[in-house]
Amino acid sequence: MPTLDWIGKDKVINHHQQVPYRVLERRYSFDEQGQHEENNGSENMVIRGDNLEALKALLLQYEGRVKCIYIDPPYNTGNEGWVYNDNVNDPKMKKWLGEVVGKEGEDLTRHDKWLCMMYPRLKLLQKLLAEDGAIFISIDDTEYANLKSICDEIFGANCFVSNISWQRTYSTRNDSKGIVNEVEHLLVYSKQPGWQPNRLPRTEEMNARYKNPDNDVMPWKGSDAFAPGASTHQGMVYAIQHPITGEMIYPSAGRCWTFGQDQMLEIMCRWCRYELRELNDTHKRAVICGVEDSNVRQGVQAIVLAETLGEARLKAQKIIDRGQWPLFYFSKNGQGGIRRKTYLEDVGGQPPTNLWNYSDVGHTDEAAKTLKAIFGGRMVFDTPKPPRLIERILQIAGDQDTLILDSFAGSGTTAHAVLNMNKKDGGHRKFILVEMMDYADSITAERVKRVIQGYGEGKSAVEGTDGDFSFYDLGEPLFIGENLNPKVSVDRIQEYIWFMETKEPFSSGEYASLNPYFLGRSNSTDYYFVYEPSRATTLDYAFLATITQKTEGYVIYADLCTIPEEQLLRMGITFKKIPRDIEKL
């Protein structure tokens, strides 16, 4: 598979592994009681900080667990003056490039810089994505080709799902030059090949196509009685005799009957008596199958009348007049060809397409008006997306309990969409927003607060959705060089150790009554982290005497160990030295 190369790629291709793991520090929580310091236990998060480090921090709890990811990264258009700087010359980005890429970064084009910024973030997003999950990325033509190339490399070309065209505007200016950009892209990748989206609800217009002309038990519409695949399903290519005209009806060229012959015979016998009979029609069947006469399947009989045409015509006409025709029926009041009933209840929802019209998912003007209404007429963000766009993503890529991650959160549209949908259907969808800019609290989180409580006045007032979230900052790094950071609390280090060993969520304090150093049991192995920030700890016989629980194996972290290795082996103990043997995330 061809891969994209650019200046600085060799510096960032594995940079996600060098990103420091930082703990997340909750600053406040918000719910029906307003903003407060007490932890409300909300699973909804708004995180302020560099999204590269925030994504690394989220791995501890969410690696492989995020069902849906939506990001709206900078489009790299070169425009200046936006609240979210969109030309990757932001001072924070330039500082990061200088640290990671080095002096070489001074000569990068803005496309090189953009790729250097995106690559490690996409690597971490791929790790966070669940096995049945999908990522949706908004982008325009500027970086679409580059983004497609690196996503093929990171997610796999076989995990490419679609390039969705979103009709972002409902009108174009008459003074526009050249070919007007009416759509933006939504690039979609899955974690595993073969991902299938949910179907969308059917519209009244779609349902109106289903009628009930024969007074059947449910609405239906006529569809083709034939299916493709004549050459590979030659046993399903044969004649069926019309009970009114007597004509022998064959599938059209290259096609076969949709059901097997036994089932077709049973259905036709609901019109009148039929039987299987040899017609010696090898050449006719060979033409339909697209093969030589000698290569067509032999011995395939036709379904023909087992009574006179006059008897059959009377029975069939009686059924046509009575109603509730069989599954395969004859069009034109019994004088036409064979059609098949397709019942409305069997159709299911509408399959999503790669064209999303503004009438269905909103447009940029709608998004701007919504944001102005939330913030009392102020336009606090220049490029918001409409909530209906994210709602459509959640419709096809999630369920009522889906967790969605947005690591370029901007004005907080993703949270708005989640709260709207939960209010509509009583769902329990959850969101994680990450925003590196200073407005993470004043715009991103503030929007979420106002959506929860309600906004606007008078006739334009919008009722609150209810809901909650907690606001976080990126805290201290877990490691300083090769050593543990003494500023990080012991319980956060325990959480890290437990995850690195088991990949399971950690319940702080759950086992404290058994032993202050006991982390828990996983797969018949008990884990102990014997750590004190102010002194060295030792795995010795005195410590072993404090272990009262018996299990098959033990993993014990400590600064030192005085027990001989062969004795540890006999007791089923694996010693890991702090900090040397602590695996880096």
C-alpha positions in Angstrom: 0.0 0.0 0.0 1.4 3.4 -0.9 2.2 5.6 2.1 2.5 9.4 2.3 5.9 10.9 3.2 6.6 14.4 4.5 9.2 16.4 6.3 9.2 15.4 10.0 7.3 12.1 9.6 10.2 10.1 11.0 10.0 12.3 14.2 6.3 11.9 14.8 5.4 8.4 13.6 6.0 6.9 17.0 5.8 10.1 19.0 2.6 9.0 20.7 4.7 6.5 22.7 6.9 9.3 24.1 3.9 11.5 25.1 4.0 11.7 29.0 1.1 10.2 30.9 -0.5 12.9 32.9 -3.2 12.4 35.5 -6.6 14.1 35.1 -7.5 16.6 37.8 -11.2 17.3 38.3 -11.8 21.0 38.9 -15.6 21.1 39.4 -18.8 19.2 38.6 -22.0 20.5 37.1 -25.6 19.1 37.3 -29.1 20.2 38.4 -27.5 21.8 41.5 -25.3 24.0 39.3 -21.5 24.1 39.6 -19.9 22.7 42.7 -16.7 21.2 44.0 -18.1 17.8 45.1 -17.6 14.9 42.6 -21.0 14.0 41.2 -19.6 10.8 39.6 -20.6 11.9 36.1 -19.1 9.9 33.2 -19.4 13.0 31.0 -16.1 14.9 30.8 -14.8 18.2 29.5 -11.0 18.3 29.6 -8.9 21.4 29.2 -5.4 20.8 27.8 -3.3 19.6 24.9 -5.4 16.9 23.2 -2.3 14.8 22.5 -1.6 14.5 26.3 -5.3 14.3 27.1 -5.7 11.3 24.7 -2.8 9.6 26.4 -4.4 10.2 29.8 -7.6 8.7 28.6 -6.0 5.4 27.5 -5.8 4.3 31.2 -9.6 4.1 31.4 -10.8 4.0 27.9 -8.4 2.1 25.6 -10.5 0.1 23.2 -13.8 1.2 24.8 -14.9 4.3 22.8 -17.7 3.3 20.4 -17.8 6.5 18.4 -15.2 9.2 17.8 -15.9 12.5 16.1 -13.3 15.1 15.5 -13.3 18.5 13.7 -9.6 19.3 13.4 -8.2 22.5 11.9 -8.7 22.5 8.1 -5.4 24.2 7.6 -6.9 26.8 5.2 -4.4 29.5 6.1 -7.0 31.9 7.5 -6.0 34.1 10.4 -7.9 35.6 13.3 -10.3 32.8 14.2 -10.9 31.9 17.8 -9.6 28.5 16.9 -6.4 29.3 14.8 -6.8 27.3 11.7 -3.3 27.6 10.1 -1.3 25.5 12.5 0.9 28.6 13.2 -0.5 28.8 16.7 2.2 29.5 19.3 1.4 26.3 21.2 1.7 24.2 18.0 5.0 25.9 17.0 6.4 25.2 20.4 5.4 21.5 20.2 6.9 21.2 16.7 10.1 22.7 17.9 10.3 20.2 20.8 9.3 17.1 18.8 10.6 17.7 15.2 13.4 20.0 16.2 15.2 22.5 14.0 14.0 20.7 11.0 10.5 22.0 11.9 11.5 25.5 11.0 11.5 24.6 7.3 8.2 22.8 7.3 5.3 23.9 5.0 2.0 24.3 6.7 1.0 20.9 5.2 4.0 19.3 6.8 3.1 20.9 10.1 -0.5 19.8 9.9 0.5 16.2 9.2 3.0 16.3 12.1 0.2 17.5 14.4 -2.4 15.0 13.2 -0.4 11.8 13.0 0.3 11.1 16.7 -3.2 12.2 17.6 -4.8 9.8 15.2 -2.5 7.0 16.5 -3.9 7.5 20.0 -7.5 7.8 18.8 -7.1 4.5 17.0 -6.0 2.9 20.3 -9.1 4.3 22.1 -11.5 3.1 19.5 -13.6 0.0 20.4 -13.4 -3.1 18.2 -17.0 -2.3 17.0 -16.3 1.4 16.8 -15.9 4.0 14.1 -14.3 7.4 13.8 -15.8 10.4 11.8 -13.4 13.2 10.8 -14.7 16.5 9.4 -12.3 18.0 6.7 -12.4 20.1 3.6 -10.6 19.8 0.3 -7.4 21.4 1.6 -6.1 18.4 3.5 -8.6 15.7 2.5 -6.1 13.7 0.4 -3.4 13.9 3.0 -5.8 12.9 5.7 -7.1 9.9 3.7 -3.5 8.7 3.2 -2.5 8.8 6.8 -5.8 7.2 7.9 -5.2 4.4 5.5 -1.8 3.9 7.2 -3.0 4.2 10.8 -6.5 2.5 10.6 -5.9 0.3 7.6 -7.2 0.8 4.0 -9.5 -2.1 4.6 -11.1 -0.2 7.4 -12.1 2.7 5.2 -15.9 3.0 5.4 -16.9 6.1 3.5 -16.2 9.6 2.3 -19.5 11.4 3.3 -20.3 14.7 1.6 -22.1 17.0 4.0 -24.0 19.8 2.3 -22.8 22.5 4.6 -24.7 25.5 3.1 -28.2 26.0 1.8 -27.4 28.9 -0.6 -24.4 30.3 -2.5 -23.5 33.9 -3.0 -23.9 35.3 -6.5 -20.5 36.9 -6.3 -18.7 33.6 -5.6 -15.7 32.9 -7.8 -14.8 29.6 -9.5 -16.5 26.3 -8.4 -18.3 27.0 -5.1 -17.5 24.5 -2.2 -21.0 23.5 -1.2 -19.9 20.3 0.7 -17.4 19.3 3.2 -16.1 15.8 3.8 -16.7 13.4 6.7 -14.1 10.7 6.4 -15.2 7.5 8.2 -13.0 4.6 9.4 -13.7 1.6 11.5 -11.5 -0.3 14.0 -12.2 -3.6 12.2 -13.0 -4.3 8.6 -16.7 -5.0 7.8 -18.2 -2.4 10.1 -21.9 -1.9 9.4 -23.8 1.3 10.3 -27.2 1.4 11.9 -30.1 2.1 9.6 -31.9 5.4 9.9 -35.6 5.8 10.7 -37.9 5.6 7.8 -39.7 8.8 6.6 -43.4 9.2 6.0 -42.6 9.7 2.3 -40.8 6.4 2.2 -43.6 4.5 4.0 -46.3 6.1 1.7 -44.9 4.0 -1.2 -46.3 0.9 0.6 -50.0 0.2 -0.2 -52.5 -2.5 0.4 -54.5 -3.0 -2.8 -55.4 -6.6 -1.9 -56.5 -6.0 1.7 -53.5 -8.0 3.0 -52.7 -8.0 6.7 -50.1 -5.2 6.3 -48.9 -2.7 3.6 -46.5 -3.8 0.9 -45.1 -2.8 -2.4 -44.3 -4.8 -5.5 -40.7 -5.7 -6.2 -38.7 -7.8 -8.6 -39.3 -11.5 -8.5 -35.8 -12.2 -9.8 -32.3 -12.0 -8.2 -28.9 -11.8 -9.8 -26.7 -14.9 -10.1 -28.2 -17.1 -12.8 -24.8 -18.7 -13.7 -24.1 -19.7 -10.1 -27.7 -20.6 -9.2 -28.7 -22.6 -12.3 -31.1 -24.7 -10.3 -33.2 -21.6 -9.7 -33.5 -20.9 -13.4 -36.7 -22.4 -14.9 -40.2 -21.6 -16.2 -43.3 -20.9 -14.1 -46.6 -21.2 -16.0 -49.0 -18.2 -15.7 -52.3 -19.5 -14.3 -54.4 -17.0 -16.4 -52.6 -16.6 -19.7 -50.8 -19.9 -19.7 -47.5 -18.3 -20.7 -44.2 -19.8 -19.5 -42.4 -17.1 -17.5 -38.6 -17.3 -17.2 -36.3 -15.0 -15.2 -34.6 -12.3 -17.3 -31.1 -12.7 -18.7 -28.5 -13.3 -15.9 -31.1 -13.6 -13.2 -32.9 -16.4 -11.3 -35.9 -16.7 -9.0 -35.4 -15.2 -5.6 -36.5 -18.4 -3.7 -35.6 -22.0 -4.1 -37.8 -24.2 -6.2 -39.5 -26.1 -3.4 -40.6 -22.8 -1.8 -41.7 -21.4 -5.2 -43.8 -24.5 -5.9 -45.5 -24.1 -2.5 -46.3 -20.4 -3.1 -47.6 -21.1 -6.7 -49.9 -23.8 -5.4 -51.7 -21.2 -3.4 -53.1 -19.9 -6.7 -54.1 -23.4 -8.1 -52.6 -26.8 -8.5 -49.0 -26.9 -9.9 -46.5 -29.7 -10.4 -42.9 -30.1 -11.6 -42.5 -31.1 -15.2 -39.6 -31.5 -17.7 -39.9 -29.0 -20.6 -36.8 -29.9 -22.5 -35.8 -26.2 -22.4 -32.1 -26.6 -22.0 -31.2 -24.0 -24.6 -33.6 -21.4 -23.1 -32.1 -21.9 -19.7 -28.5 -21.8 -21.0 -29.1 -18.4 -22.6 -30.4 -17.0 -19.4 -27.4 -18.4 -17.5 -25.0 -17.1 -20.1 -23.4 -20.5 -20.7 -23.2 -23.1 -23.5 -26.0 -25.6 -23.7 -23.6 -28.4 -22.6 -22.6 -26.4 -19.5 -26.1 -25.7 -18.1 -27.4 -27.7 -15.2 -29.4 -30.7 -16.4 -32.7 -32.1 -15.0 -34.1 -28.8 -13.8 -37.9 -29.0 -14.2 -40.4 -26.2 -14.7 -43.4 -25.3 -12.4 -46.4 -25.9 -14.6 -50.2 -26.2 -14.2 -51.4 -29.6 -12.9 -54.9 -28.8 -14.1 -56.5 -27.3 -17.3 -55.8 -23.7 -18.0 -59.6 -23.0 -17.7 -59.7 -24.5 -14.2 -56.6 -22.6 -13.2 -57.9 -19.3 -14.6 -61.1 -19.5 -12.6 -59.2 -20.2 -9.3 -56.6 -17.5 -9.9 -59.2 -14.9 -10.9 -61.2 -15.7 -7.8 -58.2 -15.1 -5.6 -57.4 -11.8 -7.4 -61.0 -10.6 -6.8 -61.1 -11.8 -3.2 -57.7 -10.3 -2.2 -54.8 -11.3 0.1 -52.8 -12.6 -2.9 -49.9 -15.0 -2.3 -46.3 -13.6 -1.9 -45.7 -13.9 -5.6 -48.5 -12.3 -7.6 -49.4 -11.3 -11.1 -49.4 -7.6 -12.1 -51.9 -5.8 -14.2 -54.9 -7.3 -12.4 -53.6 -10.8 -13.2 -52.7 -10.3 -16.8 -49.0 -9.2 -16.3 -45.8 -10.8 -15.2 -44.8 -12.1 -11.8 -44.0 -9.7 -9.0 -43.0 -10.3 -5.4 -44.6 -8.6 -2.3 -42.2 -6.7 0.0 -43.9 -6.0 3.3 -43.2 -2.7 5.1 -42.5 -4.4 8.4 -39.7 -6.5 6.8 -37.9 -3.6 5.2 -36.3 -2.1 8.3 -34.8 1.3 8.4 -33.3 3.4 5.7 -29.6 2.6 4.9 -27.4 5.7 5.3 -25.8 7.1 2.2 -22.6 9.1 1.6 -24.6 12.3 0.8 -26.0 14.2 3.8 -28.3 17.0 2.8 -28.6 20.1 5.0 -32.3 19.5 5.3 -31.6 16.3 7.2 -28.5 17.3 9.3 -28.3 21.1 9.4 -26.0 23.6 7.8 -23.4 26.2 9.0 -25.9 29.0 9.2 -28.1 26.9 11.5 -25.1 26.1 13.6 -24.2 29.8 14.0 -27.8 30.8 14.9 -27.9 28.0 17.5 -24.6 29.2 19.1 -25.8 32.8 19.1 -29.0 31.9 20.8 -27.1 30.0 23.5 -24.7 32.9 24.2 -27.2 35.8 24.1 -26.6 36.9 20.6 -22.8 36.8 20.7 -20.9 34.8 18.1 -18.3 33.3 20.3 -17.0 30.7 17.8 -16.6 31.1 14.0 -16.9 27.6 12.7 -19.4 25.6 14.7 -21.1 22.5 13.4 -24.9 22.0 13.8 -25.9 19.5 16.5 -28.0 17.6 14.0 -24.9 16.6 12.2 -23.5 14.9 15.3 -26.9 13.4 16.0 -26.9 11.7 12.6 -23.4 10.3 13.4 -24.6 8.9 16.7 -27.7 7.5 15.0 -25.7 5.3 12.6 -22.7 4.6 14.8 -24.1 4.2 18.3 -26.9 3.2 20.6 -28.5 4.7 23.7 -25.5 3.9 25.8 -22.7 5.0 23.4 -19.7 6.9 24.6 -18.5 9.5 22.0 -15.2 11.2 22.1 -14.4 14.6 20.6 -10.8 15.7 21.0 -11.2 18.9 19.0 -14.2 20.0 20.9 -14.4 23.6 19.8 -17.7 25.1 20.9 -19.0 21.8 22.4 -21.5 20.8 19.7 -20.9 17.1 20.4 -22.0 17.4 24.0 -25.0 19.4 22.8 -26.0 16.6 20.4 -25.6 13.9 23.1 -27.8 15.8 25.6 -30.4 16.5 22.9 -30.7 12.8 22.0 -30.8 11.6 25.6 -33.6 14.0 26.3 -35.5 12.7 23.2 -35.3 9.0 23.9 -34.2 8.7 27.5 -30.8 7.3 26.5 -27.7 7.3 28.5 -25.1 8.3 25.9 -21.9 9.8 27.3 -19.4 12.4 26.0 -15.8 13.2 26.5 -14.7 16.6 25.1 -11.1 17.8 24.9 -10.2 21.4 24.1 -6.7 22.8 24.3 -7.5 26.5 23.9 -8.2 28.8 26.8 -11.9 29.0 26.0 -12.4 25.3 27.1 -14.2 26.6 30.2 -15.6 29.9 29.0 -17.1 28.6 25.7 -17.0 24.8 25.5 -18.1 23.9 29.1 -20.2 27.0 29.3 -22.3 25.9 26.3 -22.8 22.5 28.0 -24.0 24.2 31.1 -26.5 26.4 29.3 -27.9 23.5 27.2 -28.4 21.5 30.4 -30.2 24.4 32.1 -32.0 25.9 29.1 -31.3 29.1 27.2 -33.0 32.0 25.4 -36.0 34.1 26.5 -39.6 34.4 25.6 -40.9 32.5 22.6 -37.3 31.6 21.5 -36.5 30.0 24.9 -35.2 26.4 24.7 -35.9 24.1 27.5 -33.0 22.5 29.3 -32.0 18.9 28.5 -30.9 18.0 32.1 -27.7 16.1 32.5 -24.3 16.5 34.1 -20.5 16.6 33.6 -17.2 17.2 35.3 -14.5 19.6 34.2 -10.9 18.5 34.2 -7.4 19.9 33.7 -4.3 17.9 32.8 -2.4 17.4 36.0 1.1 16.3 36.8 3.1 13.8 34.7 3.3 10.4 36.4 7.0 10.1 35.7 9.8 12.6 36.0 12.5 11.1 33.9 12.6 7.4 35.0 11.3 8.1 38.5 7.8 8.4 39.8 6.6 11.9 40.4 6.2 12.4 44.2 3.5 15.1 43.5 1.2 12.4 42.1 -1.0 10.8 44.7 -0.5 7.1 45.5 -4.0 6.1 44.5 -3.4 7.5 41.0 -0.2 5.6 40.7 -2.0 2.4 41.9 -4.6 3.0 39.2 -1.9 3.2 36.6 -0.1 0.1 37.8 -3.3 -1.9 37.9 -4.3 -0.9 34.4 -0.9 -1.7 33.0 -1.0 -5.1 34.5 -4.6 -6.1 33.9 -6.1 -3.6 31.4 -9.1 -3.5 33.8 -10.7 -0.5 35.6 -9.4 0.1 39.1 -11.5 0.7 42.2 -9.5 2.9 44.6 -9.8 1.9 48.2 -11.9 -1.2 47.5 -9.2 -3.6 49.0 -7.6 -1.2 51.5 -9.1 -3.1 54.4 -7.3 -6.3 53.3 -3.8 -4.8 52.9 -2.9 -1.1 52.2 -0.7 -2.3 49.3 -3.1 -4.8 47.8 -4.4 -3.6 44.4 -6.7 -6.5 43.6 -7.0 -10.0 42.0 -7.2 -10.7 38.2 -7.0 -14.2 36.6 -6.0 -15.9 39.9 -3.1 -13.4 40.4 -2.9 -10.9 43.3 -1.2 -7.6 42.7 0.6 -5.6 45.4 2.2 -2.2 45.0 4.5 -1.6 48.0 5.2 2.0 47.6 5.9 5.0 49.9 6.9 8.3 48.4 9.1 9.2 51.4 11.0 6.0 51.9 12.3 2.9 50.1 10.2 -0.3 50.5 11.3 -3.9 50.7 9.8 -7.2 49.7 11.0 -9.4 52.5 9.6 -12.2 54.7 8.1 -9.7 57.1 6.0 -8.3 54.3 5.0 -11.7 53.1 3.6 -12.4 56.6 1.1 -9.6 56.1 -0.4 -11.4 53.0 -3.4 -13.4 54.3 -5.1 -14.2 51.0 -3.9 -17.3 49.2 -4.1 -17.5 45.4 -2.2 -19.1 42.5 0.3 -16.3 41.8 1.4 -12.9 43.1 3.0 -9.8 41.4 4.6 -7.6 44.0 6.1 -4.2 43.3 8.7 -2.8 45.8 11.9 -0.8 45.8 14.0 -3.7 47.0 13.8 -7.4 47.5 15.7 -9.6 50.0 14.2 -12.9 49.2 16.2 -15.2 46.9 14.8 -15.6 43.4 14.5 -19.4 43.6 12.4 -18.9 46.8 10.1 -16.4 45.0 9.7 -18.9 42.2 8.6 -21.6 44.6 6.0 -19.3 46.2 4.7 -18.2 42.8 5.8 -14.6 43.3 7.0 -12.2 40.6 9.0 -9.3 42.0 9.0 -6.0 40.1 11.3 -3.2 41.1 10.1 0.3 41.5 10.5 2.3 39.2 12.6 0.1 36.8 9.9 -2.5 36.0 6.9 -0.1 35.7 5.8 -0.3 32.1 5.4 3.0 30.3 2.0 3.6 28.6 
